[in-house]
Amino acid sequence: AIHNALRKLREDTDADNACATFIETHAMHVCRGRYPQLLVEEWEKWDERCGSENDHVGIFPEDQLYTIFVYSDGGCDLEQFTFASFDEVRSMLLQVCLGLAVAEEACKFEHRDLHWGNLLLKRGGTMKRCSTTGVSTEYTLRGVDILAETGGLDVQIIDFTLSRLETSGGFVAFCDLAEDPELFQGPKHDAQAETYRRMNKATRGAWASFAPRTNVWWIYYLATMIIDHKIDAFTCTSQQKHDLKSFRKSIMKYENASDVVWDEFFKDTWRVL
């Protein structure tokens, strides 16, 4: 249900809310049995290159059920990605905010697990169009067409395992995180663990309810990860560092992703068509 609803945001460009920020899904299959050898080999290559926190897929029994999602290549995850400029950082944050804002409005969407492994980035993507000031992407939010400057950076959100949304028929798809108390017991001062605890507070433990502030906390998390782990890898002025830290601080006052889009940090990075 979640993948189908998000796919409509990409495909129905005439809708009141549309964007291409969520990964393009080509197919979904429910399978039974052991992993095919080809998939095992590909998993092992990825594990050797990046390091997986999951069990080896070869352990699954013959009656194992699993789902295969066929996605477009969204690029490199944020954890492994190296920014070339401050403008790329701001572009990434803007695209995340706009994508979440569109999904909030269209289907009361919350991602609920937008850590830096679930955000893919790629330069020179195909979802762009030329504008007079650079490379840009179009969004439609509440019936208003928006052009956002990206500098040629494509941002794709993935992994909706913990996500929540409502379909057009009124069905609420969600994961009851109350059944996984260990999720909220991570180390103190760890950005990801703290975000889960903030989500728990924002939802008051009612995981079927719509609490868009959870999206705000994941935007806050992303800004934190940039400041703590990425900002020294590229040329960045002291003013730009100050602006990013001020943005992170201001995020805390917002209730949803749409509010964050209007922050001064994004001034002159998007316009109404």
FINUVEX-478915 format. One record per residue (C-alpha): residue in three letters; chain; x, y, z. Coordinates in steps of 0.02 Angstrom, whole numbers, padded with zeros to 5 digits. Example, Ala and Ser with C-alpha at 12.3 -4.5 7.8 and 13.67 -1.06 7.14 Angstrom:
<nodes>
<type:Ala, mol:A, x:00615, y:-00225, z:00390>
<type:Ser, mol:A, x:00684, y:-00053, z:00357>
</nodes>
This chain:
<nodes>
<type:Ala, mol:A, x:00000, y:00000, z:00000>
<type:Ile, mol:A, x:00140, y:00121, z:00045>
<type:His, mol:A, x:00241, y:00090, z:-00113>
<type:Asn, mol:A, x:00087, y:00106, z:-00223>
<type:Ala, mol:A, x:00034, y:00270, z:-00141>
<type:Leu, mol:A, x:00208, y:00345, z:-00158>
<type:Arg, mol:A, x:00224, y:00285, z:-00337>
<type:Lys, mol:A, x:00069, y:00388, z:-00380>
<type:Leu, mol:A, x:00160, y:00545, z:-00322>
<type:Arg, mol:A, x:00287, y:00515, z:-00460>
<type:Glu, mol:A, x:00169, y:00455, z:-00596>
<type:Asp, mol:A, x:00018, y:00570, z:-00575>
<type:Thr, mol:A, x:00101, y:00736, z:-00621>
<type:Asp, mol:A, x:-00068, y:00823, z:-00640>
<type:Ala, mol:A, x:-00118, y:00790, z:-00460>
<type:Asp, mol:A, x:-00124, y:00925, z:-00326>
<type:Asn, mol:A, x:00027, y:00845, z:-00244>
<type:Ala, mol:A, x:00167, y:00768, z:-00347>
<type:Cys, mol:A, x:00354, y:00740, z:-00335>
<type:Ala, mol:A, x:00493, y:00621, z:-00390>
<type:Thr, mol:A, x:00585, y:00616, z:-00222>
<type:Phe, mol:A, x:00533, y:00438, z:-00177>
<type:Ile, mol:A, x:00628, y:00298, z:-00263>
<type:Glu, mol:A, x:00551, y:00236, z:-00424>
<type:Thr, mol:A, x:00478, y:00062, z:-00399>
<type:His, mol:A, x:00471, y:-00050, z:-00553>
<type:Ala, mol:A, x:00405, y:-00210, z:-00474>
<type:Met, mol:A, x:00369, y:-00299, z:-00310>
<type:His, mol:A, x:00366, y:-00488, z:-00284>
<type:Val, mol:A, x:00330, y:-00600, z:-00134>
<type:Cys, mol:A, x:00441, y:-00754, z:-00143>
<type:Arg, mol:A, x:00463, y:-00917, z:-00048>
<type:Gly, mol:A, x:00620, y:-01020, z:-00030>
<type:Arg, mol:A, x:00806, y:-00994, z:-00017>
<type:Tyr, mol:A, x:00887, y:-00841, z:-00095>
<type:Pro, mol:A, x:00942, y:-00875, z:-00275>
<type:Gln, mol:A, x:01131, y:-00892, z:-00288>
<type:Leu, mol:A, x:01142, y:-00736, z:-00395>
<type:Leu, mol:A, x:01061, y:-00631, z:-00258>
<type:Val, mol:A, x:01172, y:-00710, z:-00126>
<type:Glu, mol:A, x:01327, y:-00665, z:-00226>
<type:Glu, mol:A, x:01267, y:-00486, z:-00252>
<type:Trp, mol:A, x:01229, y:-00470, z:-00066>
<type:Glu, mol:A, x:01403, y:-00534, z:-00023>
<type:Lys, mol:A, x:01483, y:-00408, z:-00142>
<type:Trp, mol:A, x:01388, y:-00267, z:-00060>
<type:Asp, mol:A, x:01429, y:-00332, z:00115>
<type:Glu, mol:A, x:01614, y:-00339, z:00073>
<type:Arg, mol:A, x:01611, y:-00163, z:00002>
<type:Cys, mol:A, x:01498, y:-00075, z:00127>
<type:Gly, mol:A, x:01472, y:-00190, z:00276>
<type:Ser, mol:A, x:01297, y:-00253, z:00317>
<type:Glu, mol:A, x:01220, y:-00252, z:00491>
<type:Asn, mol:A, x:01100, y:-00391, z:00438>
<type:Asp, mol:A, x:01119, y:-00580, z:00446>
<type:His, mol:A, x:01190, y:-00668, z:00294>
<type:Val, mol:A, x:01047, y:-00704, z:00173>
<type:Gly, mol:A, x:01109, y:-00881, z:00148>
<type:Ile, mol:A, x:01041, y:-00932, z:00318>
<type:Phe, mol:A, x:00860, y:-00928, z:00263>
<type:Pro, mol:A, x:00768, y:-01096, z:00257>
<type:Glu, mol:A, x:00679, y:-01171, z:00107>
<type:Asp, mol:A, x:00510, y:-01106, z:00163>
<type:Gln, mol:A, x:00570, y:-00928, z:00196>
<type:Leu, mol:A, x:00452, y:-00790, z:00137>
<type:Tyr, mol:A, x:00530, y:-00627, z:00078>
<type:Thr, mol:A, x:00489, y:-00481, z:-00034>
<type:Ile, mol:A, x:00590, y:-00420, z:-00182>
<type:Phe, mol:A, x:00577, y:-00238, z:-00231>
<type:Val, mol:A, x:00644, y:-00185, z:-00400>
<type:Tyr, mol:A, x:00700, y:-00003, z:-00393>
<type:Ser, mol:A, x:00789, y:00119, z:-00505>
<type:Asp, mol:A, x:00970, y:00155, z:-00462>
<type:Gly, mol:A, x:00956, y:00300, z:-00341>
<type:Gly, mol:A, x:01142, y:00320, z:-00315>
<type:Cys, mol:A, x:01251, y:00318, z:-00160>
<type:Asp, mol:A, x:01180, y:00324, z:00016>
<type:Leu, mol:A, x:01211, y:00481, z:00118>
<type:Glu, mol:A, x:01329, y:00392, z:00238>
<type:Gln, mol:A, x:01450, y:00353, z:00096>
<type:Phe, mol:A, x:01419, y:00509, z:-00009>
<type:Thr, mol:A, x:01548, y:00650, z:-00014>
<type:Phe, mol:A, x:01477, y:00824, z:-00042>
<type:Ala, mol:A, x:01569, y:00942, z:-00157>
<type:Ser, mol:A, x:01495, y:01104, z:-00092>
<type:Phe, mol:A, x:01379, y:01187, z:00032>
<type:Asp, mol:A, x:01253, y:01210, z:-00108>
<type:Glu, mol:A, x:01240, y:01021, z:-00126>
<type:Val, mol:A, x:01205, y:01004, z:00059>
<type:Arg, mol:A, x:01067, y:01133, z:00051>
<type:Ser, mol:A, x:00998, y:01053, z:-00107>
<type:Met, mol:A, x:00989, y:00884, z:-00020>
<type:Leu, mol:A, x:00897, y:00955, z:00130>
<type:Leu, mol:A, x:00777, y:01055, z:00020>
<type:Gln, mol:A, x:00731, y:00905, z:-00087>
<type:Val, mol:A, x:00699, y:00799, z:00069>
<type:Cys, mol:A, x:00590, y:00935, z:00145>
<type:Leu, mol:A, x:00489, y:00962, z:-00014>
<type:Gly, mol:A, x:00467, y:00776, z:-00044>
<type:Leu, mol:A, x:00407, y:00746, z:00133>
<type:Ala, mol:A, x:00293, y:00899, z:00123>
<type:Val, mol:A, x:00211, y:00833, z:-00035>
<type:Ala, mol:A, x:00186, y:00660, z:00041>
<type:Glu, mol:A, x:00118, y:00732, z:00203>
<type:Glu, mol:A, x:-00011, y:00829, z:00105>
<type:Ala, mol:A, x:-00055, y:00690, z:-00017>
<type:Cys, mol:A, x:-00069, y:00542, z:00100>
<type:Lys, mol:A, x:-00024, y:00596, z:00278>
<type:Phe, mol:A, x:00145, y:00513, z:00258>
<type:Glu, mol:A, x:00280, y:00492, z:00389>
<type:His, mol:A, x:00441, y:00402, z:00345>
<type:Arg, mol:A, x:00489, y:00361, z:00525>
<type:Asp, mol:A, x:00661, y:00291, z:00482>
<type:Leu, mol:A, x:00750, y:00418, z:00373>
<type:His, mol:A, x:00928, y:00384, z:00432>
<type:Trp, mol:A, x:01074, y:00416, z:00318>
<type:Gly, mol:A, x:01068, y:00241, z:00245>
<type:Asn, mol:A, x:00893, y:00274, z:00178>
<type:Leu, mol:A, x:00935, y:00428, z:00076>
<type:Leu, mol:A, x:01016, y:00404, z:-00094>
<type:Leu, mol:A, x:01109, y:00539, z:-00190>
<type:Lys, mol:A, x:01172, y:00548, z:-00368>
<type:Arg, mol:A, x:01242, y:00688, z:-00473>
<type:Gly, mol:A, x:01173, y:00723, z:-00646>
<type:Gly, mol:A, x:01011, y:00625, z:-00624>
<type:Thr, mol:A, x:00878, y:00610, z:-00758>
<type:Met, mol:A, x:00733, y:00686, z:-00661>
<type:Lys, mol:A, x:00796, y:00864, z:-00688>
<type:Arg, mol:A, x:00751, y:01002, z:-00807>
<type:Cys, mol:A, x:00852, y:01154, z:-00857>
<type:Ser, mol:A, x:00807, y:01323, z:-00785>
<type:Thr, mol:A, x:00881, y:01496, z:-00805>
<type:Thr, mol:A, x:00980, y:01481, z:-00643>
<type:Gly, mol:A, x:01043, y:01303, z:-00650>
<type:Val, mol:A, x:00971, y:01129, z:-00637>
<type:Ser, mol:A, x:00805, y:01105, z:-00551>
<type:Thr, mol:A, x:00662, y:00987, z:-00507>
<type:Glu, mol:A, x:00475, y:01021, z:-00510>
<type:Tyr, mol:A, x:00357, y:00985, z:-00366>
<type:Thr, mol:A, x:00171, y:01013, z:-00346>
<type:Leu, mol:A, x:00113, y:01052, z:-00169>
<type:Arg, mol:A, x:-00070, y:01089, z:-00132>
<type:Gly, mol:A, x:-00099, y:01125, z:-00316>
<type:Val, mol:A, x:00047, y:01247, z:-00329>
<type:Asp, mol:A, x:00189, y:01208, z:-00449>
<type:Ile, mol:A, x:00361, y:01237, z:-00373>
<type:Leu, mol:A, x:00532, y:01241, z:-00455>
<type:Ala, mol:A, x:00674, y:01195, z:-00337>
<type:Glu, mol:A, x:00856, y:01224, z:-00380>
<type:Thr, mol:A, x:00962, y:01067, z:-00356>
<type:Gly, mol:A, x:01130, y:01101, z:-00435>
<type:Gly, mol:A, x:01119, y:00934, z:-00524>
<type:Leu, mol:A, x:01100, y:00828, z:-00366>
<type:Asp, mol:A, x:00965, y:00694, z:-00368>
<type:Val, mol:A, x:00894, y:00643, z:-00198>
<type:Gln, mol:A, x:00792, y:00484, z:-00176>
<type:Ile, mol:A, x:00709, y:00422, z:-00017>
<type:Ile, mol:A, x:00702, y:00234, z:00009>
<type:Asp, mol:A, x:00647, y:00099, z:00134>
<type:Phe, mol:A, x:00469, y:00121, z:00196>
<type:Thr, mol:A, x:00468, y:-00025, z:00317>
<type:Leu, mol:A, x:00423, y:00085, z:00467>
<type:Ser, mol:A, x:00325, y:00215, z:00369>
<type:Arg, mol:A, x:00147, y:00272, z:00395>
<type:Leu, mol:A, x:00018, y:00339, z:00271>
<type:Glu, mol:A, x:-00166, y:00339, z:00227>
<type:Thr, mol:A, x:-00229, y:00277, z:00059>
<type:Ser, mol:A, x:-00364, y:00365, z:-00041>
<type:Gly, mol:A, x:-00486, y:00233, z:00023>
<type:Gly, mol:A, x:-00450, y:00277, z:00204>
<type:Phe, mol:A, x:-00340, y:00127, z:00246>
<type:Val, mol:A, x:-00200, y:00170, z:00368>
<type:Ala, mol:A, x:-00038, y:00078, z:00335>
<type:Phe, mol:A, x:00084, y:00084, z:00479>
<type:Cys, mol:A, x:00205, y:-00017, z:00584>
<type:Asp, mol:A, x:00165, y:-00029, z:00768>
<type:Leu, mol:A, x:00334, y:00017, z:00841>
<type:Ala, mol:A, x:00268, y:-00014, z:01016>
<type:Glu, mol:A, x:00300, y:-00198, z:00977>
<type:Asp, mol:A, x:00487, y:-00161, z:00962>
<type:Pro, mol:A, x:00535, y:-00075, z:01126>
<type:Glu, mol:A, x:00720, y:-00104, z:01094>
<type:Leu, mol:A, x:00709, y:00026, z:00955>
<type:Phe, mol:A, x:00695, y:00161, z:01088>
<type:Gln, mol:A, x:00835, y:00096, z:01199>
<type:Gly, mol:A, x:00984, y:00149, z:01095>
<type:Pro, mol:A, x:01131, y:00244, z:01170>
<type:Lys, mol:A, x:01104, y:00419, z:01236>
<type:His, mol:A, x:01164, y:00561, z:01126>
<type:Asp, mol:A, x:01166, y:00448, z:00973>
<type:Ala, mol:A, x:01076, y:00548, z:00837>
<type:Gln, mol:A, x:00977, y:00402, z:00767>
<type:Ala, mol:A, x:00928, y:00329, z:00936>
<type:Glu, mol:A, x:00874, y:00500, z:00998>
<type:Thr, mol:A, x:00766, y:00522, z:00843>
<type:Tyr, mol:A, x:00671, y:00362, z:00879>
<type:Arg, mol:A, x:00638, y:00423, z:01056>
<type:Arg, mol:A, x:00580, y:00592, z:00991>
<type:Met, mol:A, x:00462, y:00502, z:00872>
<type:Asn, mol:A, x:00390, y:00404, z:01017>
<type:Lys, mol:A, x:00357, y:00565, z:01109>
<type:Ala, mol:A, x:00282, y:00650, z:00954>
<type:Thr, mol:A, x:00161, y:00507, z:00923>
<type:Arg, mol:A, x:00128, y:00476, z:01109>
<type:Gly, mol:A, x:00147, y:00293, z:01066>
<type:Ala, mol:A, x:-00007, y:00296, z:00953>
<type:Trp, mol:A, x:00081, y:00237, z:00795>
<type:Ala, mol:A, x:-00076, y:00231, z:00687>
<type:Ser, mol:A, x:-00104, y:00417, z:00712>
<type:Phe, mol:A, x:-00036, y:00553, z:00596>
<type:Ala, mol:A, x:00105, y:00648, z:00681>
<type:Pro, mol:A, x:00203, y:00742, z:00546>
<type:Arg, mol:A, x:00323, y:00809, z:00675>
<type:Thr, mol:A, x:00413, y:00642, z:00658>
<type:Asn, mol:A, x:00466, y:00699, z:00485>
<type:Val, mol:A, x:00532, y:00859, z:00562>
<type:Trp, mol:A, x:00640, y:00760, z:00682>
<type:Trp, mol:A, x:00716, y:00661, z:00539>
<type:Ile, mol:A, x:00758, y:00824, z:00450>
<type:Tyr, mol:A, x:00840, y:00879, z:00613>
<type:Tyr, mol:A, x:00936, y:00714, z:00616>
<type:Leu, mol:A, x:00999, y:00739, z:00437>
<type:Ala, mol:A, x:01060, y:00914, z:00477>
<type:Thr, mol:A, x:01148, y:00844, z:00630>
<type:Met, mol:A, x:01235, y:00708, z:00531>
<type:Ile, mol:A, x:01297, y:00837, z:00405>
<type:Ile, mol:A, x:01364, y:00949, z:00543>
<type:Asp, mol:A, x:01444, y:00808, z:00641>
<type:His, mol:A, x:01512, y:00699, z:00501>
<type:Lys, mol:A, x:01511, y:00785, z:00331>
<type:Ile, mol:A, x:01541, y:00971, z:00344>
<type:Asp, mol:A, x:01731, y:00963, z:00352>
<type:Ala, mol:A, x:01745, y:00860, z:00193>
<type:Phe, mol:A, x:01714, y:01007, z:00076>
<type:Thr, mol:A, x:01754, y:01192, z:00067>
<type:Cys, mol:A, x:01631, y:01284, z:00178>
<type:Thr, mol:A, x:01641, y:01462, z:00245>
<type:Ser, mol:A, x:01615, y:01503, z:00427>
<type:Gln, mol:A, x:01453, y:01592, z:00379>
<type:Gln, mol:A, x:01387, y:01438, z:00290>
<type:Lys, mol:A, x:01427, y:01330, z:00441>
<type:His, mol:A, x:01336, y:01456, z:00550>
<type:Asp, mol:A, x:01187, y:01455, z:00433>
<type:Leu, mol:A, x:01175, y:01265, z:00438>
<type:Lys, mol:A, x:01185, y:01261, z:00627>
<type:Ser, mol:A, x:01055, y:01399, z:00639>
<type:Phe, mol:A, x:00943, y:01299, z:00523>
<type:Arg, mol:A, x:00959, y:01145, z:00631>
<type:Lys, mol:A, x:00910, y:01247, z:00783>
<type:Ser, mol:A, x:00760, y:01325, z:00696>
<type:Ile, mol:A, x:00695, y:01155, z:00639>
<type:Met, mol:A, x:00639, y:01116, z:00815>
<type:Lys, mol:A, x:00500, y:01247, z:00809>
<type:Tyr, mol:A, x:00412, y:01171, z:00658>
<type:Glu, mol:A, x:00267, y:01048, z:00660>
<type:Asn, mol:A, x:00282, y:00974, z:00485>
<type:Ala, mol:A, x:00394, y:00969, z:00332>
<type:Ser, mol:A, x:00293, y:01103, z:00241>
<type:Asp, mol:A, x:00338, y:01227, z:00378>
<type:Val, mol:A, x:00523, y:01185, z:00361>
<type:Val, mol:A, x:00521, y:01227, z:00175>
<type:Trp, mol:A, x:00485, y:01409, z:00220>
<type:Asp, mol:A, x:00638, y:01424, z:00331>
<type:Glu, mol:A, x:00759, y:01566, z:00291>
<type:Phe, mol:A, x:00892, y:01435, z:00254>
<type:Phe, mol:A, x:00805, y:01395, z:00089>
<type:Lys, mol:A, x:00782, y:01575, z:00034>
<type:Asp, mol:A, x:00800, y:01594, z:-00156>
<type:Thr, mol:A, x:00820, y:01406, z:-00181>
<type:Trp, mol:A, x:00641, y:01377, z:-00242>
<type:Arg, mol:A, x:00504, y:01477, z:-00324>
<type:Val, mol:A, x:00322, y:01460, z:-00376>
<type:Leu, mol:A, x:00294, y:01434, z:-00562>
</nodes>
